[in-house]
């Protein structure tokens, strides 16, 4: 998801074989996962993947709902508090 809460669907699979295999296995097993994306200038790369457990999924869904409801004000507040 980007800063506006929009789902990112244009990321390429990682070039790292181990990371790619881990993601593919999670997908084949039907497991939800969370990826960490490193963005530099106009380039983006998946650098980490971890399993998304139900409690984490609830937290992510709540965050997405909040971001979508409050829009730009929410994003700026989160950035300022970091």
C-alpha positions as CSV (number, residue, x, y, z in Angstrom):
1,X,0.0,0.0,0.0
2,X,1.3,3.4,-0.8
3,X,1.1,6.6,1.4
4,X,-2.4,7.2,0.2
5,X,-3.6,3.8,1.3
6,X,-3.8,2.5,-2.3
7,X,-2.9,-1.2,-2.8
8,X,0.4,-1.6,-4.8
9,X,0.1,-4.2,-7.5
10,X,2.9,-3.2,-9.8
11,X,5.9,-4.4,-7.8
12,X,8.1,-7.0,-9.4
13,X,9.1,-10.2,-7.6
14,X,12.4,-9.8,-5.7
15,X,15.6,-10.6,-7.6
16,X,17.0,-12.4,-4.5
17,X,16.3,-16.1,-5.1
18,X,15.7,-17.0,-1.4
19,X,13.3,-14.1,-0.9
20,X,11.4,-14.9,-4.1
21,X,11.1,-18.6,-3.2
22,X,9.8,-17.6,0.3
23,X,7.1,-15.4,-1.3
24,X,6.1,-17.9,-3.9
25,X,5.8,-20.6,-1.2
26,X,3.6,-18.4,1.0
27,X,1.4,-17.7,-2.1
28,X,1.1,-21.4,-3.0
29,X,0.3,-22.2,0.6
30,X,-2.5,-19.6,0.6
31,X,-0.8,-17.6,3.4
32,X,-1.1,-13.8,3.7
33,X,2.1,-12.0,3.8
34,X,3.4,-8.5,4.4
35,X,6.3,-7.2,2.3
36,X,8.7,-4.3,3.0
37,X,9.4,-2.2,0.0
38,X,12.4,0.1,-0.3
39,X,11.8,3.1,-2.6
40,X,14.6,5.3,-3.9
41,X,13.8,7.9,-6.5
42,X,11.5,6.2,-9.0
43,X,12.7,2.6,-8.2
44,X,11.0,0.2,-5.8
45,X,12.1,-3.2,-4.6
46,X,10.8,-5.8,-2.1
47,X,13.4,-6.3,0.5
48,X,11.6,-8.4,3.1
49,X,8.6,-10.6,3.5
50,X,6.9,-12.0,6.6
51,X,3.8,-14.0,7.3
52,X,0.7,-11.9,8.2
53,X,-1.1,-13.4,11.1
54,X,-4.8,-12.6,11.8
55,X,-4.1,-10.0,14.5
56,X,-1.6,-8.2,12.1
57,X,-4.2,-8.4,9.3
58,X,-6.8,-6.7,11.6
59,X,-4.3,-4.0,12.4
60,X,-3.4,-3.4,8.8
61,X,-7.1,-3.3,7.8
62,X,-7.8,-0.8,10.6
63,X,-4.9,1.3,9.4
64,X,-6.1,1.2,5.8
65,X,-9.6,2.2,6.9
66,X,-8.3,5.1,8.9
67,X,-6.0,6.4,6.1
68,X,-8.8,6.2,3.6
69,X,-11.3,7.9,5.9
70,X,-9.0,10.8,6.8
71,X,-7.0,11.1,3.6
72,X,-4.1,13.5,3.4
73,X,-4.6,14.9,7.0
74,X,-4.0,11.4,8.4
75,X,-0.9,10.8,6.2
76,X,0.7,14.1,7.3
77,X,-0.1,13.4,11.0
78,X,1.5,10.0,10.8
79,X,4.6,11.4,9.0
80,X,5.0,14.2,11.6
81,X,4.7,11.7,14.5
82,X,7.4,9.4,13.1
